[in-house]
Amino acid sequence: MRFQSNLTAHRRAPPRTAIGPHRRAAKRVGKGHGFTTVNSYPRAHVLAGCDADERERLISFAREKRLLFVTSRHVLIDEQSGHYPARIEIELHTDPANLGASTWFSVPLYVDRRAVWRQGCDAGGAIDVAAVELQESALPDTMAYRTFTQAHLPDLDEAVEIGSPLLVVGYPLGFHDSLHHLPVVRHAVVASSFGLRFQGKGQFLTDARTHRGTSGAPVVIADSGQLNTHDDGLHWTLLGVRSTRYDIGARDTEHDEALGLNCAWYADILLKLTER
């Protein structure tokens, strides 16, 4: 069992300096795949109208006629670094025939001083994954997109072998196809025994070269027709949500290279986060 999840909804009020939700006139969300980009805006930036200070990944996930986005919790709030954005904006394709056409959809992270996202914890502690439900009626009518669903998650009876090739989709250091508004991918392999809770947490390791900008990235494996049950044109199995690079405290940073390993939370946490 990967997760022994006790789902908790984040309900902590933001700092007293918080401002109300902010929206742009333009709105939008992803096209033709199950992931898009997200910018987070600190409260000071909302007031000043500055550009986003962080560009990360998110995953679109549909369940029971609801549309949600999923990303790393630390994209939405990170107490250690003092990162407390009031809202995020997600980039959407609006014309399936023209990938250059896009707009932004602004999502406030607090309503009535209460956080809107859901997060989880299990026997291993807090899980660095969060989900926010989107109001589909507010999204652009021309938006074309596909989403991951429960059918895109791996069948627990099917083995994913250690060393299996994976892809991590993201914006390393913000780099992407700015003309078509599409991310890039990095090759990875499964680096720990898949299905086991690495170090007692609901995660596994990947061996991949990653950078800032891949927090919340989908970790996928090409659909072999055996790992899941979908047949909707999105030919990927969602194995996990990439969180952070994995390192050891005893490493001599002057003489020892980084391990090059990354933590990914098992994707079945999405079933807990998206329960009604």
MIDOSE-1310 file (N, C-alpha, C; in nm, 2 decimals, decimal comma, always signed):
residues 276
mrfq	+0,08/-0,12/+0,00/+0,00/+0,00/+0,00/+0,09/+0,12/+0,00; +0,07/+0,21/-0,09/+0,15/+0,33/-0,11/+0,12/+0,44/-0,01; -0,01/+0,46/+0,01/-0,06/+0,57/+0,10/-0,14/+0,51/+0,21; -0,12/+0,56/+0,33/-0,21/+0,53/+0,44/-0,27/+0,67/+0,47
snlt	-0,35/+0,72/+0,38/-0,37/+0,87/+0,38/-0,49/+0,90/+0,47; -0,46/+1,01/+0,55/-0,56/+1,07/+0,63/-0,58/+1,21/+0,57; -0,67/+1,23/+0,48/-0,68/+1,36/+0,41/-0,72/+1,47/+0,50; -0,65/+1,58/+0,49/-0,68/+1,70/+0,56/-0,69/+1,82/+0,47
ahrr	-0,80/+1,90/+0,48/-0,81/+2,02/+0,40/-0,74/+2,13/+0,47; -0,66/+2,20/+0,40/-0,59/+2,32/+0,45/-0,68/+2,43/+0,48; -0,69/+2,47/+0,60/-0,79/+2,58/+0,64/-0,72/+2,69/+0,72; -0,59/+2,70/+0,71/-0,52/+2,81/+0,79/-0,54/+2,94/+0,72
appr	-0,58/+3,04/+0,80/-0,60/+3,18/+0,74/-0,46/+3,23/+0,70; -0,46/+3,32/+0,60/-0,34/+3,38/+0,55/-0,29/+3,49/+0,65; -0,17/+3,54/+0,64/-0,12/+3,65/+0,73/-0,22/+3,77/+0,72; -0,21/+3,85/+0,82/-0,30/+3,97/+0,83/-0,28/+4,07/+0,71
taig	-0,17/+4,05/+0,64/-0,14/+4,15/+0,53/-0,21/+4,10/+0,40; -0,28/+3,99/+0,41/-0,34/+3,93/+0,29/-0,44/+4,03/+0,23; -0,45/+4,03/+0,09/-0,55/+4,11/+0,03/-0,66/+4,02/-0,03; -0,76/+4,08/-0,09/-0,87/+4,00/-0,15/-0,83/+3,94/-0,28
phrr	-0,91/+3,85/-0,33/-0,88/+3,78/-0,46/-0,87/+3,88/-0,57; -0,78/+3,85/-0,67/-0,75/+3,94/-0,78/-0,77/+3,86/-0,91; -0,84/+3,92/-1,01/-0,86/+3,86/-1,13/-0,81/+3,95/-1,25; -0,76/+3,89/-1,35/-0,74/+3,96/-1,48/-0,86/+3,95/-1,56
aakr	-0,88/+4,03/-1,66/-0,99/+4,02/-1,75/-0,98/+3,89/-1,83; -0,86/+3,85/-1,87/-0,84/+3,73/-1,96/-0,84/+3,61/-1,87; -0,88/+3,50/-1,92/-0,88/+3,37/-1,85/-0,84/+3,26/-1,94; -0,78/+3,15/-1,88/-0,76/+3,03/-1,97/-0,70/+2,91/-1,90
vgkg	-0,69/+2,79/-1,97/-0,63/+2,67/-1,92/-0,59/+2,57/-2,03; -0,51/+2,47/-2,00/-0,44/+2,39/-2,09/-0,50/+2,32/-2,20; -0,43/+2,29/-2,31/-0,48/+2,23/-2,43/-0,41/+2,10/-2,47; -0,49/+2,00/-2,51/-0,44/+1,89/-2,57/-0,35/+1,80/-2,49
hgft	-0,34/+1,82/-2,36/-0,26/+1,74/-2,28/-0,31/+1,76/-2,13; -0,25/+1,68/-2,04/-0,30/+1,69/-1,90/-0,22/+1,77/-1,81; -0,15/+1,88/-1,87/-0,07/+1,96/-1,78/-0,05/+2,10/-1,85; -0,03/+2,20/-1,76/-0,01/+2,33/-1,81/+0,09/+2,40/-1,72
tvns	+0,10/+2,53/-1,73/+0,20/+2,61/-1,65/+0,12/+2,69/-1,55; +0,19/+2,73/-1,44/+0,13/+2,81/-1,34/+0,23/+2,91/-1,29; +0,18/+3,03/-1,27/+0,26/+3,14/-1,21/+0,20/+3,17/-1,07; +0,28/+3,19/-0,98/+0,23/+3,23/-0,84/+0,27/+3,38/-0,81
ypra	+0,18/+3,44/-0,75/+0,19/+3,59/-0,72/+0,19/+3,61/-0,57; +0,30/+3,67/-0,52/+0,30/+3,71/-0,38/+0,20/+3,82/-0,36; +0,16/+3,85/-0,24/+0,06/+3,95/-0,22/+0,11/+4,09/-0,26; +0,24/+4,12/-0,23/+0,29/+4,25/-0,27/+0,29/+4,26/-0,42
hvla	+0,31/+4,15/-0,50/+0,31/+4,16/-0,64/+0,17/+4,18/-0,69; +0,07/+4,13/-0,63/-0,07/+4,15/-0,67/-0,10/+4,30/-0,66; -0,06/+4,36/-0,56/-0,09/+4,51/-0,54/-0,01/+4,59/-0,64; +0,11/+4,55/-0,67/+0,20/+4,63/-0,76/+0,18/+4,59/-0,91
gcda	+0,11/+4,48/-0,94/+0,09/+4,44/-1,07/+0,22/+4,39/-1,14; +0,31/+4,33/-1,06/+0,44/+4,29/-1,12/+0,42/+4,15/-1,18; +0,53/+4,11/-1,25/+0,53/+3,98/-1,32/+0,54/+3,87/-1,21; +0,51/+3,75/-1,25/+0,51/+3,64/-1,16/+0,66/+3,61/-1,12
dere	+0,68/+3,56/-1,00/+0,82/+3,53/-0,96/+0,85/+3,38/-0,97; +0,75/+3,30/-1,01/+0,78/+3,16/-1,01/+0,69/+3,10/-1,12; +0,75/+3,01/-1,20/+0,68/+2,94/-1,31/+0,70/+2,79/-1,28; +0,59/+2,72/-1,26/+0,60/+2,58/-1,22/+0,50/+2,50/-1,31
rlis	+0,49/+2,38/-1,28/+0,40/+2,29/-1,35/+0,28/+2,26/-1,27; +0,17/+2,22/-1,33/+0,05/+2,17/-1,27/-0,01/+2,06/-1,36; -0,09/+1,98/-1,30/-0,15/+1,86/-1,36/-0,30/+1,89/-1,36; -0,37/+1,87/-1,47/-0,52/+1,88/-1,47/-0,57/+1,74/-1,45
fare	-0,67/+1,73/-1,36/-0,72/+1,60/-1,32/-0,87/+1,61/-1,32; -0,94/+1,52/-1,38/-1,09/+1,52/-1,38/-1,15/+1,40/-1,30; -1,25/+1,43/-1,22/-1,31/+1,32/-1,15/-1,46/+1,36/-1,12; -1,55/+1,27/-1,15/-1,69/+1,29/-1,12/-1,74/+1,43/-1,17
krll	-1,71/+1,46/-1,30/-1,75/+1,58/-1,37/-1,70/+1,70/-1,30; -1,59/+1,69/-1,23/-1,52/+1,81/-1,17/-1,38/+1,82/-1,23; -1,33/+1,94/-1,25/-1,20/+1,97/-1,31/-1,12/+2,03/-1,20; -1,00/+1,97/-1,17/-0,91/+2,02/-1,07/-0,77/+2,03/-1,13
fvts	-0,69/+2,12/-1,06/-0,55/+2,12/-1,09/-0,47/+2,07/-0,97; -0,36/+2,00/-1,00/-0,28/+1,94/-0,89/-0,14/+1,99/-0,91; -0,07/+2,03/-0,80/+0,07/+2,07/-0,81/+0,13/+2,04/-0,68; +0,26/+2,08/-0,66/+0,32/+2,06/-0,53/+0,27/+2,16/-0,43
rhvl	+0,25/+2,12/-0,31/+0,20/+2,21/-0,21/+0,29/+2,33/-0,19; +0,42/+2,31/-0,20/+0,51/+2,43/-0,18/+0,50/+2,53/-0,29; +0,43/+2,50/-0,40/+0,40/+2,61/-0,50/+0,30/+2,70/-0,45; +0,20/+2,65/-0,36/+0,09/+2,73/-0,31/+0,13/+2,79/-0,18
ideq	+0,21/+2,73/-0,10/+0,25/+2,78/+0,03/+0,38/+2,71/+0,07; +0,48/+2,79/+0,12/+0,60/+2,73/+0,17/+0,65/+2,81/+0,29; +0,62/+2,76/+0,40/+0,65/+2,83/+0,52/+0,80/+2,85/+0,54; +0,88/+2,75/+0,50/+1,02/+2,76/+0,52/+1,09/+2,88/+0,45
sghy	+1,04/+2,90/+0,33/+1,10/+3,01/+0,25/+1,02/+3,14/+0,25; +0,91/+3,14/+0,33/+0,82/+3,26/+0,33/+0,75/+3,28/+0,21; +0,71/+3,18/+0,13/+0,64/+3,19/+0,01/+0,49/+3,18/+0,04; +0,41/+3,29/+0,03/+0,27/+3,29/+0,06/+0,20/+3,36/-0,05
pari	+0,18/+3,31/-0,17/+0,11/+3,37/-0,28/-0,04/+3,39/-0,25; -0,10/+3,50/-0,29/-0,24/+3,52/-0,27/-0,32/+3,45/-0,38; -0,26/+3,43/-0,50/-0,33/+3,37/-0,61/-0,23/+3,31/-0,71; -0,27/+3,23/-0,80/-0,19/+3,18/-0,91/-0,26/+3,21/-1,04
eiel	-0,19/+3,21/-1,15/-0,25/+3,22/-1,28/-0,20/+3,10/-1,36; -0,30/+3,04/-1,43/-0,26/+2,92/-1,51/-0,29/+2,96/-1,66; -0,19/+2,91/-1,74/-0,20/+2,94/-1,88/-0,27/+2,84/-1,96; -0,36/+2,88/-2,05/-0,45/+2,79/-2,12/-0,44/+2,82/-2,27
htdp	-0,45/+2,71/-2,35/-0,47/+2,72/-2,49/-0,62/+2,74/-2,52; -0,64/+2,83/-2,61/-0,78/+2,87/-2,65/-0,82/+2,83/-2,79; -0,73/+2,78/-2,87/-0,76/+2,74/-3,00/-0,69/+2,62/-3,04; -0,75/+2,50/-3,05/-0,68/+2,38/-3,08/-0,61/+2,38/-3,22
anlg	-0,65/+2,47/-3,30/-0,58/+2,48/-3,43/-0,46/+2,57/-3,43; -0,45/+2,65/-3,33/-0,34/+2,75/-3,32/-0,28/+2,75/-3,18; -0,17/+2,68/-3,16/-0,12/+2,66/-3,02/-0,06/+2,79/-2,97; -0,04/+2,89/-3,06/+0,01/+3,02/-3,02/-0,09/+3,10/-2,95
astw	-0,22/+3,07/-2,96/-0,33/+3,14/-2,89/-0,35/+3,09/-2,75; -0,33/+3,18/-2,66/-0,35/+3,14/-2,52/-0,39/+3,26/-2,43; -0,43/+3,23/-2,31/-0,48/+3,34/-2,22/-0,44/+3,29/-2,08; -0,48/+3,37/-1,98/-0,45/+3,33/-1,84/-0,58/+3,33/-1,76
fsvp	-0,58/+3,24/-1,67/-0,69/+3,22/-1,58/-0,64/+3,24/-1,43; -0,70/+3,34/-1,36/-0,65/+3,37/-1,23/-0,73/+3,30/-1,13; -0,66/+3,23/-1,03/-0,73/+3,16/-0,93/-0,68/+3,21/-0,79; -0,77/+3,27/-0,72/-0,74/+3,31/-0,58/-0,72/+3,19/-0,49
lyvd	-0,62/+3,19/-0,41/-0,59/+3,08/-0,32/-0,66/+3,09/-0,18; -0,72/+3,20/-0,16/-0,79/+3,22/-0,03/-0,93/+3,28/-0,06; -1,03/+3,23/+0,00/-1,17/+3,29/+0,00/-1,21/+3,31/+0,14; -1,25/+3,43/+0,17/-1,29/+3,46/+0,31/-1,18/+3,42/+0,41
rrav	-1,06/+3,44/+0,37/-0,94/+3,41/+0,45/-0,92/+3,26/+0,48; -0,98/+3,18/+0,40/-0,96/+3,04/+0,41/-0,90/+2,98/+0,29; -0,80/+2,89/+0,30/-0,73/+2,84/+0,18/-0,83/+2,75/+0,11; -0,82/+2,75/-0,03/-0,91/+2,67/-0,11/-0,86/+2,54/-0,15
wrqg	-0,73/+2,51/-0,13/-0,68/+2,38/-0,17/-0,69/+2,27/-0,07; -0,68/+2,15/-0,12/-0,68/+2,03/-0,03/-0,54/+1,97/-0,03; -0,50/+1,93/+0,08/-0,37/+1,86/+0,09/-0,39/+1,74/+0,18; -0,28/+1,65/+0,18/-0,30/+1,53/+0,26/-0,18/+1,50/+0,35
cdag	-0,20/+1,41/+0,43/-0,09/+1,35/+0,52/-0,12/+1,20/+0,54; -0,01/+1,13/+0,57/-0,03/+0,99/+0,59/+0,06/+0,95/+0,71; +0,09/+0,82/+0,72/+0,17/+0,77/+0,83/+0,31/+0,83/+0,83; +0,35/+0,87/+0,71/+0,49/+0,92/+0,69/+0,50/+1,07/+0,71
gaid	+0,39/+1,14/+0,74/+0,39/+1,28/+0,76/+0,31/+1,36/+0,64; +0,35/+1,48/+0,63/+0,28/+1,57/+0,53/+0,32/+1,53/+0,39; +0,23/+1,54/+0,29/+0,25/+1,51/+0,15/+0,26/+1,64/+0,07; +0,37/+1,65/-0,01/+0,39/+1,78/-0,08/+0,31/+1,77/-0,21
vaav	+0,18/+1,76/-0,20/+0,09/+1,76/-0,32/-0,04/+1,83/-0,27; -0,10/+1,92/-0,36/-0,22/+1,99/-0,33/-0,31/+1,99/-0,45; -0,44/+2,00/-0,43/-0,54/+2,00/-0,54/-0,63/+2,12/-0,52; -0,67/+2,19/-0,63/-0,77/+2,30/-0,63/-0,87/+2,27/-0,73
elqe	-1,00/+2,28/-0,69/-1,10/+2,26/-0,79/-1,13/+2,39/-0,87; -1,14/+2,38/-1,00/-1,17/+2,49/-1,09/-1,32/+2,51/-1,12; -1,36/+2,63/-1,13/-1,50/+2,65/-1,17/-1,51/+2,65/-1,32; -1,55/+2,54/-1,38/-1,55/+2,52/-1,52/-1,63/+2,63/-1,60
salp	-1,74/+2,68/-1,53/-1,82/+2,78/-1,60/-1,75/+2,91/-1,62; -1,64/+2,93/-1,55/-1,57/+3,05/-1,56/-1,46/+3,04/-1,66; -1,43/+2,92/-1,71/-1,32/+2,90/-1,81/-1,36/+2,94/-1,95; -1,27/+2,97/-2,04/-1,30/+3,01/-2,17/-1,38/+2,90/-2,25
dtma	-1,48/+2,95/-2,32/-1,57/+2,85/-2,40/-1,48/+2,78/-2,50; -1,38/+2,84/-2,55/-1,30/+2,79/-2,66/-1,19/+2,70/-2,61; -1,17/+2,68/-2,48/-1,06/+2,61/-2,43/-1,07/+2,46/-2,47; -0,96/+2,41/-2,52/-0,95/+2,27/-2,56/-0,84/+2,20/-2,48
yrtf	-0,88/+2,09/-2,41/-0,79/+2,03/-2,32/-0,82/+1,88/-2,30; -0,73/+1,81/-2,25/-0,75/+1,68/-2,20/-0,70/+1,67/-2,06; -0,75/+1,58/-1,98/-0,71/+1,57/-1,84/-0,68/+1,43/-1,81; -0,59/+1,41/-1,71/-0,57/+1,28/-1,65/-0,70/+1,25/-1,57
tqah	-0,73/+1,12/-1,56/-0,84/+1,08/-1,48/-0,79/+0,96/-1,40; -0,88/+0,90/-1,32/-0,85/+0,78/-1,24/-0,80/+0,67/-1,34; -0,85/+0,67/-1,46/-0,82/+0,56/-1,56/-0,67/+0,57/-1,60; -0,61/+0,69/-1,58/-0,47/+0,71/-1,62/-0,37/+0,67/-1,51
lpdl	-0,42/+0,63/-1,40/-0,33/+0,59/-1,29/-0,30/+0,44/-1,31; -0,18/+0,40/-1,26/-0,14/+0,26/-1,29/-0,22/+0,16/-1,21; -0,25/+0,05/-1,27/-0,31/-0,07/-1,20/-0,21/-0,12/-1,10; -0,26/-0,13/-0,97/-0,16/-0,18/-0,87/-0,12/-0,32/-0,89
deav	-0,19/-0,40/-0,97/-0,15/-0,53/-1,00/-0,04/-0,55/-1,10; -0,01/-0,43/-1,17/+0,09/-0,44/-1,27/+0,22/-0,38/-1,22; +0,33/-0,44/-1,25/+0,46/-0,40/-1,19/+0,52/-0,29/-1,28; +0,58/-0,19/-1,22/+0,67/-0,09/-1,29/+0,81/-0,13/-1,25
eigs	+0,89/-0,18/-1,34/+1,02/-0,23/-1,30/+1,12/-0,11/-1,27; +1,21/-0,13/-1,17/+1,31/-0,04/-1,15/+1,40/-0,02/-1,27; +1,43/+0,10/-1,30/+1,50/+0,13/-1,43/+1,41/+0,16/-1,55; +1,28/+0,15/-1,53/+1,19/+0,18/-1,64/+1,20/+0,33/-1,68
pllv	+1,20/+0,35/-1,81/+1,21/+0,49/-1,86/+1,09/+0,57/-1,84; +1,11/+0,70/-1,79/+1,00/+0,79/-1,76/+1,02/+0,92/-1,83; +0,92/+1,01/-1,83/+0,94/+1,15/-1,87/+0,89/+1,24/-1,76; +0,96/+1,35/-1,74/+0,92/+1,45/-1,64/+0,90/+1,58/-1,73
vgyp	+0,78/+1,63/-1,72/+0,73/+1,74/-1,80/+0,74/+1,87/-1,72; +0,81/+1,97/-1,77/+0,83/+2,09/-1,69/+0,88/+2,21/-1,77; +0,92/+2,31/-1,69/+0,98/+2,43/-1,73/+1,11/+2,45/-1,66; +1,22/+2,38/-1,69/+1,34/+2,39/-1,62/+1,40/+2,53/-1,63
lgfh	+1,41/+2,60/-1,52/+1,46/+2,74/-1,51/+1,37/+2,83/-1,60; +1,25/+2,79/-1,61/+1,15/+2,87/-1,69/+1,16/+2,85/-1,84; +1,25/+2,76/-1,89/+1,27/+2,74/-2,03/+1,15/+2,66/-2,09; +1,10/+2,70/-2,20/+0,99/+2,63/-2,27/+0,97/+2,68/-2,41
dslh	+0,88/+2,63/-2,48/+0,85/+2,68/-2,62/+0,76/+2,80/-2,60; +0,81/+2,92/-2,60/+0,73/+3,04/-2,57/+0,64/+3,07/-2,69; +0,67/+3,02/-2,81/+0,58/+3,05/-2,92/+0,45/+2,97/-2,91; +0,46/+2,84/-2,88/+0,34/+2,75/-2,87/+0,30/+2,73/-2,73
hlpv	+0,37/+2,79/-2,63/+0,33/+2,78/-2,49/+0,32/+2,63/-2,45; +0,43/+2,57/-2,47/+0,44/+2,42/-2,44/+0,56/+2,40/-2,36; +0,56/+2,30/-2,27/+0,67/+2,27/-2,18/+0,77/+2,18/-2,26; +0,88/+2,15/-2,19/+0,98/+2,05/-2,25/+0,98/+1,93/-2,15
vrha	+1,04/+1,82/-2,19/+1,05/+1,70/-2,11/+1,19/+1,66/-2,09; +1,21/+1,60/-1,98/+1,34/+1,54/-1,95/+1,32/+1,39/-1,93; +1,42/+1,31/-1,97/+1,42/+1,17/-1,95/+1,45/+1,14/-1,81; +1,39/+1,03/-1,76/+1,42/+0,99/-1,62/+1,40/+0,83/-1,62
vvas	+1,45/+0,77/-1,51/+1,42/+0,63/-1,49/+1,37/+0,61/-1,35; +1,30/+0,51/-1,32/+1,26/+0,47/-1,19/+1,39/+0,43/-1,11; +1,41/+0,50/-1,00/+1,54/+0,48/-0,93/+1,52/+0,41/-0,79; +1,40/+0,38/-0,75/+1,37/+0,30/-0,63/+1,26/+0,20/-0,66
sfgl	+1,25/+0,11/-0,57/+1,15/+0,00/-0,60/+1,01/+0,06/-0,60; +0,95/+0,06/-0,72/+0,82/+0,12/-0,74/+0,71/+0,04/-0,67; +0,62/+0,11/-0,59/+0,52/+0,04/-0,52/+0,56/+0,04/-0,37; +0,68/+0,06/-0,34/+0,73/+0,06/-0,20/+0,74/+0,21/-0,16
rfqg	+0,71/+0,24/-0,03/+0,72/+0,37/+0,02/+0,87/+0,40/+0,06; +0,93/+0,48/-0,02/+1,08/+0,51/+0,00/+1,09/+0,58/+0,13; +1,18/+0,53/+0,22/+1,21/+0,59/+0,35/+1,08/+0,61/+0,43; +0,98/+0,52/+0,41/+0,86/+0,53/+0,48/+0,76/+0,63/+0,44
kgqf	+0,79/+0,70/+0,33/+0,70/+0,80/+0,28/+0,63/+0,76/+0,15; +0,52/+0,82/+0,12/+0,44/+0,78/+0,00/+0,50/+0,83/-0,13; +0,63/+0,80/-0,15/+0,70/+0,85/-0,27/+0,80/+0,75/-0,32; +0,84/+0,77/-0,44/+0,95/+0,69/-0,50/+1,05/+0,79/-0,56
ltda	+1,17/+0,73/-0,60/+1,27/+0,82/-0,66/+1,28/+0,80/-0,81; +1,32/+0,91/-0,87/+1,36/+0,90/-1,01/+1,50/+0,96/-1,03; +1,57/+0,91/-1,13/+1,70/+0,95/-1,17/+1,68/+1,04/-1,29; +1,70/+1,17/-1,27/+1,68/+1,26/-1,38/+1,75/+1,39/-1,35
rthr	+1,78/+1,46/-1,46/+1,84/+1,60/-1,45/+1,73/+1,70/-1,44; +1,70/+1,76/-1,33/+1,59/+1,85/-1,32/+1,64/+1,98/-1,26; +1,56/+2,09/-1,27/+1,60/+2,22/-1,23/+1,47/+2,28/-1,16; +1,49/+2,40/-1,10/+1,37/+2,48/-1,06/+1,28/+2,49/-1,18
gtsg	+1,15/+2,49/-1,15/+1,05/+2,50/-1,26/+0,99/+2,36/-1,29; +1,02/+2,26/-1,22/+0,96/+2,13/-1,24/+0,89/+2,08/-1,11; +0,87/+2,17/-1,01/+0,78/+2,13/-0,90/+0,64/+2,11/-0,95; +0,58/+2,00/-0,90/+0,45/+1,97/-0,94/+0,44/+1,91/-1,08
apvv	+0,55/+1,87/-1,14/+0,55/+1,82/-1,28/+0,49/+1,67/-1,28; +0,42/+1,64/-1,38/+0,38/+1,50/-1,39/+0,49/+1,41/-1,43; +0,50/+1,30/-1,36/+0,60/+1,19/-1,39/+0,52/+1,08/-1,46; +0,55/+1,06/-1,59/+0,47/+0,97/-1,67/+0,55/+0,86/-1,74
iads	+0,48/+0,76/-1,77/+0,54/+0,65/-1,85/+0,45/+0,62/-1,97; +0,51/+0,59/-2,08/+0,44/+0,57/-2,20/+0,34/+0,45/-2,18; +0,22/+0,47/-2,23/+0,11/+0,38/-2,21/+0,14/+0,25/-2,29; +0,15/+0,14/-2,22/+0,17/+0,01/-2,29/+0,04/-0,06/-2,31
gqln	-0,07/+0,00/-2,26/-0,20/-0,07/-2,27/-0,22/-0,17/-2,16; -0,12/-0,18/-2,07/-0,14/-0,28/-1,96/-0,15/-0,21/-1,82; -0,10/-0,08/-1,81/-0,09/-0,02/-1,68/-0,22/+0,05/-1,64; -0,30/+0,08/-1,74/-0,43/+0,16/-1,70/-0,54/+0,12/-1,80
thdd	-0,65/+0,18/-1,78/-0,77/+0,14/-1,86/-0,83/+0,25/-1,95; -0,76/+0,35/-1,97/-0,82/+0,46/-2,05/-0,80/+0,44/-2,20; -0,88/+0,51/-2,28/-0,88/+0,50/-2,42/-0,93/+0,64/-2,48; -0,86/+0,74/-2,45/-0,91/+0,88/-2,48/-0,81/+0,96/-2,56
glhw	-0,70/+0,90/-2,61/-0,60/+0,97/-2,68/-0,49/+1,03/-2,60; -0,50/+1,03/-2,47/-0,39/+1,07/-2,38/-0,31/+0,95/-2,34; -0,21/+0,92/-2,42/-0,14/+0,79/-2,40/-0,03/+0,79/-2,31; -0,06/+0,83/-2,18/+0,04/+0,83/-2,08/-0,02/+0,78/-1,95
tllg	+0,06/+0,71/-1,87/+0,02/+0,66/-1,74/+0,09/+0,76/-1,64; +0,01/+0,82/-1,55/+0,06/+0,91/-1,45/+0,10/+0,83/-1,33; +0,24/+0,83/-1,31/+0,29/+0,75/-1,20/+0,31/+0,84/-1,07; +0,34/+0,97/-1,09/+0,37/+1,05/-0,97/+0,37/+1,20/-1,00
vrst	+0,38/+1,27/-0,89/+0,39/+1,42/-0,90/+0,53/+1,45/-0,85; +0,61/+1,51/-0,93/+0,75/+1,54/-0,89/+0,75/+1,65/-0,79; +0,83/+1,64/-0,68/+0,84/+1,73/-0,57/+0,97/+1,81/-0,57; +1,08/+1,75/-0,52/+1,20/+1,81/-0,51/+1,32/+1,72/-0,54
rydi	+1,44/+1,78/-0,55/+1,56/+1,70/-0,57/+1,59/+1,63/-0,43; +1,65/+1,52/-0,44/+1,68/+1,44/-0,32/+1,83/+1,45/-0,29; +1,87/+1,49/-0,17/+2,01/+1,50/-0,14/+2,03/+1,45/+0,00; +2,15/+1,43/+0,04/+2,19/+1,38/+0,17/+2,27/+1,49/+0,24
gard	+2,24/+1,51/+0,37/+2,30/+1,61/+0,45/+2,45/+1,59/+0,46; +2,50/+1,47/+0,45/+2,64/+1,44/+0,48/+2,73/+1,47/+0,35; +2,67/+1,51/+0,24/+2,74/+1,53/+0,12/+2,84/+1,65/+0,13; +2,96/+1,63/+0,09/+3,06/+1,74/+0,09/+3,03/+1,82/-0,04
tehd	+2,97/+1,93/-0,03/+2,93/+2,01/-0,15/+3,05/+2,05/-0,24; +3,17/+2,05/-0,18/+3,29/+2,10/-0,25/+3,35/+1,98/-0,33; +3,34/+1,86/-0,28/+3,40/+1,74/-0,35/+3,31/+1,64/-0,41; +3,18/+1,64/-0,36/+3,09/+1,54/-0,40/+2,98/+1,60/-0,49
ealg	+2,95/+1,53/-0,60/+2,84/+1,58/-0,69/+2,71/+1,55/-0,62; +2,61/+1,62/-0,66/+2,47/+1,59/-0,62/+2,43/+1,46/-0,67; +2,34/+1,39/-0,60/+2,30/+1,26/-0,63/+2,23/+1,25/-0,77; +2,16/+1,36/-0,80/+2,08/+1,36/-0,93/+1,95/+1,28/-0,92
lnca	+1,90/+1,26/-0,80/+1,78/+1,19/-0,77/+1,67/+1,29/-0,73; +1,55/+1,25/-0,76/+1,43/+1,34/-0,74/+1,32/+1,26/-0,67; +1,25/+1,33/-0,58/+1,13/+1,26/-0,51/+1,01/+1,29/-0,60; +0,93/+1,18/-0,61/+0,80/+1,19/-0,67/+0,69/+1,12/-0,58
wyad	+0,59/+1,19/-0,56/+0,48/+1,13/-0,47/+0,39/+1,04/-0,56; +0,36/+0,93/-0,51/+0,27/+0,84/-0,59/+0,14/+0,90/-0,63; +0,10/+0,88/-0,75/-0,01/+0,95/-0,81/-0,15/+0,91/-0,74; -0,15/+0,80/-0,67/-0,28/+0,76/-0,61/-0,32/+0,85/-0,50
illk	-0,23/+0,94/-0,45/-0,28/+1,04/-0,36/-0,39/+1,12/-0,42; -0,39/+1,14/-0,55/-0,49/+1,22/-0,61/-0,63/+1,17/-0,59; -0,65/+1,04/-0,57/-0,78/+0,98/-0,54/-0,83/+1,03/-0,40; -0,74/+1,05/-0,31/-0,78/+1,10/-0,18/-0,81/+1,25/-0,18
lter	-0,72/+1,32/-0,25/-0,74/+1,47/-0,26/-0,86/+1,51/-0,34; -0,91/+1,42/-0,42/-1,03/+1,46/-0,51/-1,16/+1,40/-0,46; -1,15/+1,33/-0,35/-1,28/+1,28/-0,29/-1,37/+1,39/-0,26; -1,50/+1,37/-0,27/-1,60/+1,47/-0,22/-1,61/+1,46/-0,07
